[in-house]
Amino acid sequence: MAKPPKVMITGAGIGGLTLAILLERQGVDYEVFEQRAAVRSLGSATGLMPNVLALLEQIGLLAELEDISRVGLRLEVFQESLEKINSLEFEPYESICGYNTLVVPRPDLHQLLLSHVPAAKIHVGQKSSQSSRTTTASPSMDGRMHTSATGRSCPKQRSTLLSQEQGWWPLRRRGSKPRPWSLKP
């Protein structure tokens, strides 16, 4: 019988903690490595669309999330001059998808997720990398997962490395920006 993988998650942000909860619920061994000296949330608020709410319901967090969020019915987009550019209506989402769009303070969402990950699994003040060749999965701007092999040094040996940070780092480092998109129909 094959030995289950040991997973290293880089970053204790919303994505990293959500993945940690998924792995915890499946009994997969993992560790979270946060580069900063302390785990903290960045940003003020975020909107969670129906596809994310379905995931959070599957891992048993939707009811807790609903307690700390509000239903978002519309997103209005303005230019710097406060001239309205466009709006997106979220109200029909519940009848179509079965979920509303929720708006939640990022610090509250981060704390909710953090409360479901054992503290011993989170290592702060450490960059994550591998001491042997590792397959890295990272999301691209088009939403697909891409993998690459690395050979860096790390304090702990793991068979799998999952990272959100690495997918965006090359873009930030080169000063590139994501391709423009439009809200206009």
ROZAZA-896801 format. One record per atom (N, C-alpha, C): x, y, z; residue in three letters; atom name; residue number from 0. Coordinates in steps of 0.02 Angstrom, whole numbers. Example, Ala and Ser with C-alpha at 12.3 -4.5 7.8 and 13.67 -1.06 7.14 Angstrom:
2
       X       Y       Z  code  site  pos
     660    -284     390   ala     N    0
     615    -225     390   ala    CA    0
     660    -165     390   ala     C    0
     642    -112     354   ser     N    1
     684     -53     357   ser    CA    1
     645       2     394   ser     C    1
***
This chain:
185
       X       Y       Z  code  site  pos
      43     -59       0   met     N    0
       0       0       0   met    CA    0
      45      62       0   met     C    0
      27     111     -41   ala     N    1
      67     172     -48   ala    CA    1
      61     215      15   ala     C    1
     117     245      33   lys     N    2
     119     290      91   lys    CA    2
      84     355      72   lys     C    2
      39     380     115   pro     N    3
       4     443      98   pro    CA    3
      54     500      94   pro     C    3
      40     550      52   pro     N    4
      87     605      44   pro    CA    4
      90     650     105   pro     C    4
     146     682     114   lys     N    5
     153     735     164   lys    CA    5
     154     800     125   lys     C    5
     112     846     144   val     N    6
     103     907     105   val    CA    6
     129     968     143   val     C    6
     165    1010     107   met     N    7
     188    1074     134   met    CA    7
     148    1129     100   met     C    7
     116    1171     139   ile     N    8
      76    1226     112   ile    CA    8
     115    1290     126   ile     C    8
     128    1329      74   thr     N    9
     163    1393      84   thr    CA    9
     112    1448      92   thr     C    9
     114    1480     149   gly     N   10
      71    1537     162   gly    CA   10
      11    1519     204   gly     C   10
       1    1557     258   ala     N   11
     -56    1547     302   ala    CA   11
    -109    1600     289   ala     C   11
    -120    1615     226   gly     N   12
    -174    1660     206   gly    CA   12
    -238    1621     199   gly     C   12
    -288    1651     169   ile     N   13
    -354    1620     162   ile    CA   13
    -349    1555     121   ile     C   13
    -313    1556      66   gly     N   14
    -307    1496      25   gly    CA   14
    -268    1440      60   gly     C   14
    -212    1458      91   gly     N   15
    -172    1408     126   gly    CA   15
    -209    1376     184   gly     C   15
    -245    1416     222   leu     N   16
    -282    1389     279   leu    CA   16
    -341    1346     256   leu     C   16
    -374    1367     202   thr     N   17
    -429    1327     175   thr    CA   17
    -404    1258     154   thr     C   17
    -347    1258     119   leu     N   18
    -317    1194      99   leu    CA   18
    -299    1153     160   leu     C   18
    -271    1184     211   ala     N   19
    -253    1148     272   ala    CA   19
    -315    1115     303   ala     C   19
    -370    1150     305   ile     N   20
    -432    1122     333   ile    CA   20
    -455    1062     291   ile     C   20
    -452    1069     225   leu     N   21
    -472    1013     181   leu    CA   21
    -428     952     195   leu     C   21
    -363     962     200   leu     N   22
    -317     906     213   leu    CA   22
    -328     877     282   leu     C   22
    -340     920     331   glu     N   23
    -354     897     400   glu    CA   23
    -414     851     402   glu     C   23
    -467     871     366   arg     N   24
    -529     832     365   arg    CA   24
    -520     765     329   arg     C   24
    -472     762     283   gln     N   25
    -459     700     246   gln    CA   25
    -404     657     279   gln     C   25
    -375     682     333   gly     N   26
    -324     644     368   gly    CA   26
    -257     642     332   gly     C   26
    -244     692     290   val     N   27
    -180     696     254   val    CA   27
    -132     738     295   val     C   27
     -71     712     304   asp     N   28
     -20     748     343   asp    CA   28
       3     810     304   asp     C   28
       7     866     339   tyr     N   29
      26     929     307   tyr    CA   29
      58     975     359   tyr     C   29
      91    1026     334   glu     N   30
     116    1080     376   glu    CA   30
     108    1144     336   glu     C   30
      96    1199     372   val     N   31
      89    1265     341   val    CA   31
     150    1307     360   val     C   31
     183    1336     310   phe     N   32
     241    1378     322   phe    CA   32
     223    1450     302   phe     C   32
     226    1495     351   glu     N   33
     212    1566     339   glu    CA   33
     277    1605     343   glu     C   33
     291    1642     292   gln     N   34
     353    1681     288   gln    CA   34
     356    1736     341   gln     C   34
     300    1767     355   arg     N   35
     299    1822     404   arg    CA   35
     309    1795     475   arg     C   35
     329    1840     518   ala     N   36
     342    1820     588   ala    CA   36
     279    1803     627   ala     C   36
     221    1824     601   ala     N   37
     157    1808     633   ala    CA   37
     104    1799     579   ala     C   37
      56    1757     595   val     N   38
       0    1748     548   val    CA   38
     -47    1806     557   val     C   38
     -62    1840     501   arg     N   39
    -108    1897     504   arg    CA   39
    -144    1904     438   arg     C   39
    -202    1935     442   ser     N   40
    -242    1945     383   ser    CA   40
    -224    2010     349   ser     C   40
    -229    2011     283   leu     N   41
    -218    2071     244   leu    CA   41
    -283    2090     210   leu     C   41
    -298    2154     206   gly     N   42
    -358    2176     172   gly    CA   42
    -415    2191     220   gly     C   42
    -468    2221     194   ser     N   43
    -523    2241     236   ser    CA   43
    -584    2195     229   ser     C   43
    -604    2180     168   ala     N   44
    -663    2138     158   ala    CA   44
    -654    2099      93   ala     C   44
    -692    2046      87   thr     N   45
    -690    2007      25   thr    CA   45
    -760    1979      12   thr     C   45
    -774    1969     -52   gly     N   46
    -837    1939     -72   gly    CA   46
    -826    1866     -89   gly     C   46
    -869    1823     -64   leu     N   47
    -864    1752     -77   leu    CA   47
    -923    1731    -121   leu     C   47
    -906    1705    -178   met     N   48
    -956    1686    -228   met    CA   48
    -982    1615    -213   met     C   48
   -1037    1595    -247   pro     N   49
   -1068    1530    -233   pro    CA   49
   -1021    1470    -238   pro     C   49
    -974    1470    -285   asn     N   50
    -930    1411    -290   asn    CA   50
    -887    1402    -227   asn     C   50
    -865    1457    -197   val     N   51
    -826    1454    -136   val    CA   51
    -871    1433     -77   val     C   51
    -932    1459     -77   leu     N   52
    -978    1441     -23   leu    CA   52
    -995    1367     -23   leu     C   52
   -1000    1337     -82   ala     N   53
   -1012    1265     -87   ala    CA   53
    -955    1227     -54   ala     C   53
    -894    1248     -68   leu     N   54
    -835    1216     -37   leu    CA   54
    -837    1224      39   leu     C   54
    -851    1284      63   leu     N   55
    -853    1296     135   leu    CA   55
    -909    1257     169   leu     C   55
    -964    1246     133   glu     N   56
   -1018    1205     160   glu    CA   56
    -995    1132     165   glu     C   56
    -960    1108     115   gln     N   57
    -936    1039     116   gln    CA   57
    -888    1026     174   gln     C   57
    -849    1076     193   ile     N   58
    -803    1064     250   ile    CA   58
    -832    1088     316   ile     C   58
    -897    1105     315   gly     N   59
    -932    1120     377   gly    CA   59
    -923    1189     406   gly     C   59
    -904    1238     365   leu     N   60
    -892    1305     390   leu    CA   60
    -943    1357     369   leu     C   60
    -991    1338     327   leu     N   61
   -1038    1387     300   leu    CA   61
   -1079    1421     354   leu     C   61
   -1105    1385     402   ala     N   62
   -1146    1415     455   ala    CA   62
   -1105    1466     495   ala     C   62
   -1043    1449     512   glu     N   63
   -1001    1497     548   glu    CA   63
    -986    1558     505   glu     C   63
    -975    1547     441   leu     N   64
    -961    1602     396   leu    CA   64
   -1022    1649     390   leu     C   64
   -1081    1621     386   glu     N   65
   -1141    1662     381   glu    CA   65
   -1150    1706     442   glu     C   65
   -1126    1683     500   asp     N   66
   -1132    1722     561   asp    CA   66
   -1088    1785     560   asp     C   66
   -1035    1786     520   ile     N   67
    -988    1842     520   ile    CA   67
    -990    1882     454   ile     C   67
   -1039    1867     412   ser     N   68
   -1041    1900     346   ser    CA   68
   -1110    1929     332   ser     C   68
   -1113    1965     277   arg     N   69
   -1177    1992     253   arg    CA   69
   -1187    1971     181   arg     C   69
   -1251    1967     161   val     N   70
   -1267    1950      92   val    CA   70
   -1251    2010      48   val     C   70
   -1215    1998      -6   gly     N   71
   -1200    2050     -55   gly    CA   71
   -1248    2044    -113   gly     C   71
   -1287    2095    -124   leu     N   72
   -1336    2092    -178   leu    CA   72
   -1312    2123    -243   leu     C   72
   -1263    2169    -238   arg     N   73
   -1241    2205    -297   arg    CA   73
   -1171    2231    -286   arg     C   73
   -1132    2232    -340   leu     N   74
   -1066    2263    -340   leu    CA   74
   -1068    2321    -389   leu     C   74
   -1053    2379    -365   glu     N   75
   -1050    2437    -409   glu    CA   75
    -978    2460    -416   glu     C   75
    -959    2475    -478   val     N   76
    -890    2493    -494   val    CA   76
    -889    2566    -517   val     C   76
    -845    2605    -485   phe     N   77
    -840    2676    -500   phe    CA   77
    -770    2695    -523   phe     C   77
    -766    2746    -564   gln     N   78
    -702    2775    -581   gln    CA   78
    -678    2817    -523   gln     C   78
    -616    2839    -527   glu     N   79
    -588    2882    -474   glu    CA   79
    -630    2945    -465   glu     C   79
    -660    2969    -518   ser     N   80
    -703    3029    -515   ser    CA   80
    -771    3015    -486   ser     C   80
    -783    2953    -465   leu     N   81
    -847    2928    -438   leu    CA   81
    -901    2922    -491   leu     C   81
    -882    2923    -553   glu     N   82
    -929    2908    -607   glu    CA   82
    -939    2832    -609   glu     C   82
   -1001    2810    -606   lys     N   83
   -1016    2739    -606   lys    CA   83
    -999    2708    -674   lys     C   83
    -960    2654    -671   ile     N   84
    -941    2619    -733   ile    CA   84
    -992    2564    -748   ile     C   84
   -1007    2524    -698   asn     N   85
   -1052    2467    -709   asn    CA   85
   -1073    2438    -642   asn     C   85
   -1118    2391    -644   ser     N   86
   -1136    2355    -583   ser    CA   86
   -1151    2282    -601   ser     C   86
   -1140    2239    -553   leu     N   87
   -1156    2168    -559   leu    CA   87
   -1210    2152    -508   leu     C   87
   -1262    2119    -531   glu     N   88
   -1317    2099    -486   glu    CA   88
   -1305    2028    -462   glu     C   88
   -1301    2020    -396   phe     N   89
   -1290    1954    -367   phe    CA   89
   -1355    1922    -342   phe     C   89
   -1408    1960    -339   glu     N   90
   -1471    1936    -312   glu    CA   90
   -1496    1871    -344   glu     C   90
   -1490    1863    -411   pro     N   91
   -1515    1800    -441   pro    CA   91
   -1472    1739    -425   pro     C   91
   -1413    1748    -397   tyr     N   92
   -1368    1691    -385   tyr    CA   92
   -1399    1637    -342   tyr     C   92
   -1437    1657    -290   glu     N   93
   -1465    1607    -246   glu    CA   93
   -1513    1561    -283   glu     C   93
   -1555    1589    -326   ser     N   94
   -1603    1547    -362   ser    CA   94
   -1568    1505    -415   ser     C   94
   -1512    1528    -441   ile     N   95
   -1476    1491    -493   ile    CA   95
   -1428    1440    -462   ile     C   95
   -1390    1462    -412   cys     N   96
   -1335    1420    -384   cys    CA   96
   -1351    1389    -316   cys     C   96
   -1401    1416    -282   gly     N   97
   -1417    1390    -216   gly    CA   97
   -1381    1427    -160   gly     C   97
   -1341    1477    -177   tyr     N   98
   -1304    1516    -127   tyr    CA   98
   -1307    1590    -145   tyr     C   98
   -1308    1631     -94   asn     N   99
   -1299    1703    -104   asn    CA   99
   -1224    1717    -110   asn     C   99
   -1208    1777    -130   thr     N  100
   -1139    1802    -125   thr    CA  100
   -1133    1833     -56   thr     C  100
   -1081    1816     -19   leu     N  101
   -1071    1843      47   leu    CA  101
   -1011    1891      48   leu     C  101
   -1017    1943      87   val     N  102
    -963    1991      98   val    CA  102
    -942    1983     171   val     C  102
    -878    1972     181   val     N  103
    -853    1958     249   val    CA  103
    -790    1999     261   val     C  103
    -781    2026     321   pro     N  104
    -717    2058     338   pro    CA  104
    -661    2007     333   pro     C  104
    -609    2022     296   arg     N  105
    -553    1975     288   arg    CA  105
    -523    1953     355   arg     C  105
    -513    1998     403   pro     N  106
    -485    1975     467   pro    CA  106
    -531    1923     501   pro     C  106
    -597    1931     496   asp     N  107
    -643    1884     526   asp    CA  107
    -640    1816     490   asp     C  107
    -638    1818     423   leu     N  108
    -633    1756     385   leu    CA  108
    -567    1720     401   leu     C  108
    -514    1758     403   his     N  109
    -448    1729     418   his    CA  109
    -448    1697     487   his     C  109
    -477    1731     536   gln     N  110
    -480    1704     604   gln    CA  110
    -523    1641     607   gln     C  110
    -579    1640     571   leu     N  111
    -621    1581     568   leu    CA  111
    -582    1521     541   leu     C  111
    -547    1531     485   leu     N  112
    -508    1477     456   leu    CA  112
    -451    1456     503   leu     C  112
    -417    1504     532   leu     N  113
    -362    1490     578   leu    CA  113
    -385    1449     638   leu     C  113
    -446    1461     661   ser     N  114
    -472    1424     719   ser    CA  114
    -483    1350     704   ser     C  114
    -483    1330     642   his     N  115
    -494    1260     623   his    CA  115
    -430    1224     602   his     C  115
    -373    1257     609   val     N  116
    -308    1226     593   val    CA  116
    -268    1221     658   val     C  116
    -246    1160     676   pro     N  117
    -206    1154     738   pro    CA  117
    -144    1198     736   pro     C  117
    -133    1235     790   ala     N  118
     -77    1282     793   ala    CA  118
     -10    1247     781   ala     C  118
      -3    1185     801   ala     N  119
      60    1149     792   ala    CA  119
      76    1136     719   ala     C  119
      27    1142     675   lys     N  120
      38    1131     604   lys    CA  120
      62    1193     567   lys     C  120
      62    1251     601   ile     N  121
      80    1314     569   ile    CA  121
     148    1337     595   ile     C  121
     194    1350     548   his     N  122
     262    1372     565   his    CA  122
     271    1442     538   his     C  122
     283    1491     582   val     N  123
     291    1560     560   val    CA  123
     364    1580     556   val     C  123
     377    1631     516   gly     N  124
     445    1656     508   gly    CA  124
     489    1610     467   gly     C  124
     459    1568     425   gln     N  125
     498    1520     386   gln    CA  125
     474    1521     314   gln     C  125
     522    1528     269   lys     N  126
     506    1519     198   lys    CA  126
     503    1445     185   lys     C  126
     461    1425     140   ser     N  127
     455    1353     125   ser    CA  127
     489    1339      59   ser     C  127
     525    1285      58   ser     N  128
     556    1258      -2   ser    CA  128
     577    1187      13   ser     C  128
     603    1152     -36   gln     N  129
     617    1082     -27   gln    CA  129
     692    1067     -33   gln     C  129
     714    1016       2   ser     N  130
     783     995      -4   ser    CA  130
     794     944     -59   ser     C  130
     741     921     -89   ser     N  131
     747     875    -146   ser    CA  131
     698     898    -200   ser     C  131
     700     867    -258   arg     N  132
     655     888    -311   arg    CA  132
     583     879    -289   arg     C  132
     542     928    -302   thr     N  133
     474     930    -279   thr    CA  133
     429     953    -335   thr     C  133
     369     927    -337   thr     N  134
     320     953    -384   thr    CA  134
     281    1007    -350   thr     C  134
     277    1065    -382   thr     N  135
     242    1122    -355   thr    CA  135
     180    1135    -396   thr     C  135
     124    1142    -364   ala     N  136
      62    1160    -400   ala    CA  136
      45    1232    -381   ala     C  136
      33    1273    -431   ser     N  137
      15    1342    -417   ser    CA  137
     -35    1367    -468   ser     C  137
     -81    1410    -446   pro     N  138
    -133    1434    -491   pro    CA  138
    -104    1487    -538   pro     C  138
    -130    1488    -598   ser     N  139
    -110    1539    -646   ser    CA  139
    -164    1591    -651   ser     C  139
    -151    1644    -689   met     N  140
    -201    1697    -695   met    CA  140
    -265    1673    -728   met     C  140
    -261    1620    -768   asp     N  141
    -321    1594    -801   asp    CA  141
    -358    1544    -757   asp     C  141
    -336    1534    -695   gly     N  142
    -371    1492    -648   gly    CA  142
    -352    1418    -650   gly     C  142
    -310    1399    -699   arg     N  143
    -289    1329    -702   arg    CA  143
    -229    1318    -657   arg     C  143
    -219    1255    -637   met     N  144
    -161    1238    -596   met    CA  144
    -104    1219    -641   met     C  144
     -44    1244    -626   his     N  145
      15    1226    -663   his    CA  145
      65    1196    -615   his     C  145
     104    1148    -639   thr     N  146
     154    1116    -596   thr    CA  146
     223    1128    -623   thr     C  146
     271    1129    -578   ser     N  147
     342    1135    -597   ser    CA  147
     384    1100    -545   ser     C  147
     445    1082    -564   ala     N  148
     491    1048    -518   ala    CA  148
     540    1099    -490   ala     C  148
     555    1093    -426   thr     N  149
     603    1137    -394   thr    CA  149
     655    1096    -358   thr     C  149
     709    1127    -336   gly     N  150
     760    1092    -298   gly    CA  150
     792    1138    -247   gly     C  150
     751    1166    -202   arg     N  151
     776    1213    -152   arg    CA  151
     785    1178     -85   arg     C  151
     813    1215     -36   ser     N  152
     825    1185      30   ser    CA  152
     770    1205      79   ser     C  152
     753    1160     123   cys     N  153
     699    1171     171   cys    CA  153
     715    1136     237   cys     C  153
     689    1162     293   pro     N  154
     703    1130     357   pro    CA  154
     671    1061     364   pro     C  154
     618    1046     326   lys     N  155
     584     982     333   lys    CA  155
     573     951     264   lys     C  155
     578     887     260   gln     N  156
     568     851     197   gln    CA  156
     494     836     188   gln     C  156
     467     852     131   arg     N  157
     398     837     115   arg    CA  157
     395     810      44   arg     C  157
     344     770      31   ser     N  158
     338     741     -36   ser    CA  158
     298     785     -83   ser     C  158
     259     832     -58   thr     N  159
     218     875    -101   thr    CA  159
     220     946     -74   thr     C  159
     226     993    -119   leu     N  160
     226    1064    -101   leu    CA  160
     170    1098    -139   leu     C  160
     124    1129    -103   leu     N  161
      70    1166    -134   leu    CA  161
      79    1239    -116   leu     C  161
      76    1282    -166   ser     N  162
      90    1352    -154   ser    CA  162
      47    1397    -196   ser     C  162
      19    1448    -165   gln     N  163
     -14    1501    -203   gln    CA  163
      36    1554    -220   gln     C  163
      79    1569    -173   glu     N  164
     128    1624    -181   glu    CA  164
     172    1615    -242   glu     C  164
     196    1555    -255   gln     N  165
     243    1545    -309   gln    CA  165
     213    1558    -377   gln     C  165
     147    1549    -384   gly     N  166
     116    1561    -448   gly    CA  166
     116    1635    -467   gly     C  166
     115    1679    -419   trp     N  167
     112    1750    -432   trp    CA  167
     180    1784    -425   trp     C  167
     226    1754    -388   trp     N  168
     290    1787    -376   trp    CA  168
     327    1806    -439   trp     C  168
     334    1763    -490   pro     N  169
     371    1783    -550   pro    CA  169
     339    1844    -583   pro     C  169
     274    1850    -581   leu     N  170
     241    1908    -611   leu    CA  170
     257    1972    -572   leu     C  170
     254    1968    -506   arg     N  171
     268    2027    -465   arg    CA  171
     342    2047    -472   arg     C  171
     385    1996    -472   arg     N  172
     456    2011    -475   arg    CA  172
     476    2046    -539   arg     C  172
     445    2028    -595   arg     N  173
     460    2060    -658   arg    CA  173
     421    2124    -667   arg     C  173
     378    2140    -621   gly     N  174
     339    2201    -626   gly    CA  174
     281    2194    -674   gly     C  174
     265    2134    -695   ser     N  175
     209    2123    -741   ser    CA  175
     143    2132    -704   ser     C  175
      92    2148    -741   lys     N  176
      25    2154    -713   lys    CA  176
     -19    2102    -746   lys     C  176
     -70    2078    -710   pro     N  177
    -118    2032    -742   pro    CA  177
    -150    2066    -802   pro     C  177
    -171    2025    -850   arg     N  178
    -202    2055    -909   arg    CA  178
    -266    2090    -889   arg     C  178
    -283    2146    -923   pro     N  179
    -342    2185    -905   pro    CA  179
    -406    2146    -919   pro     C  179
    -456    2160    -880   trp     N  180
    -522    2130    -890   trp    CA  180
    -574    2185    -882   trp     C  180
    -633    2172    -903   ser     N  181
    -684    2223    -903   ser    CA  181
    -749    2196    -871   ser     C  181
    -783    2240    -837   leu     N  182
    -848    2222    -810   leu    CA  182
    -904    2240    -858   leu     C  182
    -887    2273    -912   lys     N  183
    -939    2293    -960   lys    CA  183
    -965    2232    -997   lys     C  183
   -1031    2229   -1007   pro     N  184
   -1061    2171   -1041   pro    CA  184
   -1039    2166   -1114   pro     C  184
***
